[in-house]
Amino acid sequence: MPSDLSEHRFLLGELCPWGLNIDPHKLQESRTSDGVCHKRRRELLLIWSDHSKVGELRVTRVRIRAPARLHWALLNLSGLLNRVDGGIGLMIDEPAWEIEAGLDQAGIHGVPLEDDHLAGIQQVLAKLPSGISRQLGIRIVSSIPAHAGLGSKTSLLLAVGRAASLLSGQADSPLNIARLLSRGGTSGIGVNGYSAGGLIWDVGRKYPAEKSHFGPSSLSHCPPPRAIRLSSLDWLSVVHFRFDRTGLSGSDEADFFSRTCPLPTIETERLAICTSLQLIPAILDEDEEELQDGIRSIQELGL
């Protein structure tokens, strides 16, 4: 981290291979005394460079804030209409990962991580060019709890992959990084909502042409599905809590899918009706009571 932050530019936006994408709707500048800038419901990039000219920008250090997600439901686990998966959910402001990364002090520092998160970062490093993976230093500033229904692993691995990409001068998009890391193989909520936030309606995949089985993302090595995104959720406040401290994961989650799927077609039909005729209209109408009713309805269906 630079010691004199006043001499550096803090840039919030997307990088192109040649430099910065100068779009006033996507790029913002800020100067703060401690280098911290908060932007709600989207990826935060703080980028330190050692060149002042845009065309010569070389990223030397980044700070990324990556959001959590709430996945309300998988919508099609019956194979109805020759499709599978699909889902609906939204990105939330807190909790969030915040990481700092640079090509110095190699290793993982800061807030302690769960073993599953550490193993995931090692998988990311294994897919990087050796010159980057040996030098990459990551400091975890804040974290998202594991296996709590918040998409913590996908969000962390996308943040680490994004940081490595920026530091290597590639600036790959989060979707391309998700494909490289085999994330989003079942649910596309966290992958599609990572950069821009909002409500995500993931349309799933062709079945069995694009995916021929029912299973969790950890065992589904498919490209992330396409999705429809609705923004303007500033009116909505979310309180998320669990009755159990952690949910199913690993082999337990895979066994659950194996025992339960495929679901009866009637459940998929009811989920589709509830999503299209209740949840989406409630979001567009900013009708919180109707939205609560819709969420209660879909939680009684599917998995």
C-alpha positions in Angstrom: 0.0 0.0 0.0 1.4 3.4 -0.9 2.4 5.4 2.1 1.4 8.8 0.7 -2.0 8.2 -0.8 -2.5 11.8 -1.9 0.0 11.3 -4.7 -2.0 8.5 -6.4 -5.1 8.3 -8.4 -7.9 6.0 -7.2 -9.9 4.7 -10.2 -13.2 3.0 -10.0 -14.1 1.4 -13.3 -13.2 -1.2 -15.9 -9.8 -1.7 -17.4 -9.2 -2.5 -21.1 -6.0 -4.3 -22.2 -4.6 -1.0 -23.5 -5.5 1.1 -20.4 -8.7 2.6 -19.1 -12.1 2.5 -20.5 -13.0 6.2 -20.2 -16.8 6.1 -19.9 -18.3 8.7 -17.6 -21.1 6.3 -16.7 -18.7 3.6 -15.6 -15.6 5.4 -14.4 -15.5 7.5 -11.2 -12.5 9.1 -9.5 -12.2 9.9 -5.8 -9.6 11.0 -3.4 -9.9 10.0 0.3 -7.6 10.4 3.2 -7.3 6.6 3.8 -7.8 5.4 0.2 -11.2 3.8 1.0 -14.1 4.4 -1.4 -17.5 2.6 -1.1 -19.8 1.8 -4.0 -22.9 -0.1 -3.3 -24.0 -3.3 -5.1 -21.1 -3.6 -7.5 -17.5 -4.6 -7.6 -15.2 -2.0 -6.1 -11.8 -1.5 -7.8 -9.2 0.7 -6.2 -6.2 0.7 -8.5 -2.7 2.1 -7.8 -0.6 2.8 -10.9 2.9 4.2 -11.4 2.1 6.0 -14.7 0.1 9.2 -15.1 -0.7 8.6 -18.8 -3.7 6.4 -19.5 -2.1 4.6 -22.4 0.9 3.6 -20.2 -1.0 2.6 -17.2 0.6 -0.3 -15.3 -1.3 -1.7 -12.3 0.9 -2.2 -9.3 -1.6 -2.9 -6.6 -5.4 -3.3 -6.3 -8.1 -3.4 -3.7 -11.3 -5.2 -4.6 -14.5 -5.3 -2.7 -16.7 -8.3 -3.8 -20.3 -8.7 -2.7 -22.3 -11.5 -1.2 -25.4 -12.9 -2.8 -28.7 -14.4 -1.7 -30.0 -17.2 -3.9 -33.8 -17.5 -3.4 -34.3 -20.6 -5.5 -33.2 -23.0 -8.2 -36.1 -22.8 -10.6 -35.9 -25.9 -12.8 -34.6 -29.2 -11.3 -37.1 -31.3 -13.2 -35.7 -30.8 -16.8 -39.0 -29.2 -17.9 -38.9 -27.9 -21.5 -35.5 -29.4 -21.9 -33.8 -27.0 -19.6 -32.1 -27.3 -16.2 -31.1 -25.1 -13.2 -32.1 -21.5 -13.6 -32.5 -19.3 -10.5 -33.4 -16.0 -9.0 -31.6 -14.0 -6.3 -29.9 -10.7 -5.6 -26.6 -9.2 -4.5 -26.3 -7.6 -1.1 -24.0 -4.9 0.3 -22.9 -6.7 3.5 -21.1 -8.8 4.2 -18.5 -8.6 1.5 -14.9 -9.7 0.7 -12.4 -6.9 0.6 -8.9 -8.0 -0.6 -5.7 -6.1 -1.4 -3.3 -7.7 -3.8 0.1 -6.9 -5.3 3.1 -8.6 -6.7 5.0 -8.4 -3.5 4.9 -10.2 -0.1 3.7 -13.4 -1.8 1.2 -15.5 0.2 -2.1 -15.0 1.9 -2.3 -12.6 4.8 -4.8 -10.9 7.0 -8.2 -12.3 8.2 -7.9 -16.1 8.6 -9.7 -18.2 6.0 -11.6 -21.5 6.1 -9.8 -24.5 4.7 -12.2 -24.6 1.8 -11.5 -20.9 0.9 -7.7 -21.5 1.1 -8.0 -24.6 -1.1 -10.0 -22.5 -3.6 -7.3 -19.8 -3.8 -4.7 -22.4 -4.4 -6.8 -23.7 -7.3 -6.8 -20.1 -8.7 -3.0 -19.8 -8.3 -2.5 -23.1 -10.1 -4.2 -21.7 -13.2 -2.2 -18.5 -13.3 1.1 -18.1 -15.1 3.9 -19.2 -12.8 5.5 -15.7 -12.8 2.2 -14.2 -11.3 1.4 -17.1 -8.9 4.8 -17.0 -7.3 4.7 -13.2 -6.7 1.1 -12.6 -5.9 0.5 -11.4 -2.4 -3.1 -11.2 -1.0 -4.3 -9.6 2.2 -7.8 -10.4 3.3 -9.3 -7.3 4.9 -12.9 -8.5 5.4 -14.7 -11.8 4.7 -18.0 -13.5 3.9 -18.9 -16.5 6.1 -18.5 -19.9 4.5 -21.5 -22.2 3.7 -24.0 -19.7 5.0 -26.0 -19.2 1.8 -24.1 -16.1 0.7 -22.0 -17.4 -2.2 -18.7 -16.7 -0.3 -16.4 -19.0 -2.3 -17.5 -17.8 -5.7 -17.2 -14.2 -4.7 -13.7 -14.7 -3.2 -12.3 -16.7 -6.1 -13.6 -14.1 -8.6 -12.0 -11.3 -6.6 -8.6 -13.2 -6.4 -8.8 -14.0 -10.1 -9.8 -10.5 -11.0 -6.9 -9.1 -9.0 -4.4 -11.4 -10.6 -5.7 -10.6 -14.1 -5.4 -6.8 -13.5 -1.9 -7.2 -12.1 -0.8 -9.2 -15.1 -2.2 -6.6 -17.5 -5.0 -8.8 -18.9 -8.1 -7.3 -17.3 -10.3 -10.3 -18.0 -14.0 -9.8 -17.3 -15.5 -11.5 -14.2 -17.5 -13.9 -16.5 -14.3 -15.0 -18.3 -12.6 -15.5 -15.0 -15.6 -17.6 -13.8 -15.3 -19.8 -16.9 -11.6 -20.3 -16.3 -12.2 -21.2 -12.6 -15.3 -23.4 -13.3 -17.6 -21.2 -11.2 -21.3 -20.8 -11.8 -21.8 -24.4 -13.0 -25.3 -24.6 -11.4 -26.3 -21.1 -10.1 -25.5 -18.0 -12.1 -26.5 -15.5 -9.5 -23.2 -14.7 -7.9 -21.2 -14.8 -11.2 -23.7 -12.6 -13.1 -24.2 -10.2 -10.3 -20.6 -9.8 -9.2 -19.8 -6.7 -11.1 -23.0 -4.8 -11.3 -25.2 -6.1 -8.5 -29.0 -6.0 -8.6 -31.6 -8.7 -9.0 -30.4 -11.6 -11.2 -32.8 -14.0 -13.0 -30.6 -16.8 -14.3 -32.2 -18.6 -17.3 -30.4 -21.9 -16.8 -29.1 -24.2 -19.6 -30.4 -26.6 -22.3 -30.9 -30.1 -20.9 -29.2 -32.4 -21.7 -27.3 -30.6 -24.5 -25.5 -28.2 -22.3 -25.8 -30.0 -19.0 -26.9 -33.6 -18.5 -27.2 -34.0 -14.7 -28.5 -32.4 -11.6 -25.9 -31.3 -9.1 -24.3 -28.4 -7.1 -21.9 -25.9 -8.7 -18.9 -27.6 -7.1 -19.5 -30.7 -9.3 -20.9 -28.9 -12.4 -18.1 -27.8 -14.7 -20.3 -25.8 -17.1 -19.9 -22.3 -18.4 -21.9 -19.7 -16.3 -25.5 -19.4 -17.6 -26.9 -16.3 -19.2 -29.1 -14.0 -17.0 -31.5 -11.1 -16.9 -30.5 -8.3 -14.5 -32.8 -5.8 -12.9 -31.2 -2.9 -11.0 -32.7 -0.1 -9.0 -33.0 -1.9 -5.7 -32.2 1.0 -3.5 -35.6 0.9 -2.0 -35.1 -2.7 -0.7 -33.6 -3.6 2.7 -32.6 -7.2 3.4 -32.2 -9.0 6.7 -30.7 -12.5 6.2 -30.5 -15.1 9.0 -30.2 -18.9 9.2 -31.7 -21.4 11.6 -28.5 -23.5 11.1 -25.0 -22.0 11.3 -23.9 -23.6 8.0 -25.6 -25.4 5.1 -24.8 -28.4 3.1 -21.6 -28.5 1.2 -19.2 -30.9 -0.6 -20.2 -34.6 -0.7 -23.3 -33.9 1.6 -24.6 -31.4 -0.9 -23.9 -33.7 -3.9 -25.7 -36.6 -2.2 -28.7 -34.4 -1.4 -29.1 -33.5 -5.1 -28.7 -37.1 -6.1 -31.4 -38.3 -3.7 -33.8 -35.5 -4.5 -33.6 -34.7 -8.2 -35.3 -34.7 -10.6 -38.2 -32.9 -8.9 -41.8 -33.3 -10.0 -42.7 -31.1 -13.0 -45.5 -29.4 -11.1 -43.0 -27.8 -8.7 -41.0 -26.3 -11.6 -44.2 -25.0 -13.2 -45.3 -23.4 -9.9 -41.8 -21.8 -9.4 -41.9 -20.4 -12.9 -45.4 -18.9 -12.3 -44.4 -17.4 -8.9 -41.2 -15.9 -10.3 -42.7 -14.3 -13.4 -46.1 -13.3 -12.0 -45.2 -12.4 -8.4 -41.5 -11.8 -7.7 -40.6 -9.8 -10.8 -43.7 -7.6 -10.7 -43.1 -7.0 -7.0 -39.6 -5.9 -7.7 -40.6 -3.6 -10.6 -43.5 -2.2 -8.5 -41.3 -1.8 -5.4 -44.0 -3.7 -3.5 -42.2 -5.1 -0.4 -45.3 -6.9 0.9 -45.9 -8.8 -2.3 -42.2 -9.5 -2.6 -42.2 -11.1 0.9 -45.2 -13.2 -0.1 -43.4 -14.4 -3.3 -40.3 -15.3 -1.4 -42.3 -17.3 1.1 -44.0 -19.1 -1.8 -40.9 -20.2 -3.6 -39.2 -21.3 -0.3 -42.0 -23.9 0.0 -41.1 -25.3 -3.4 -38.0 -26.9 -5.0 -34.8 -27.4 -3.0 
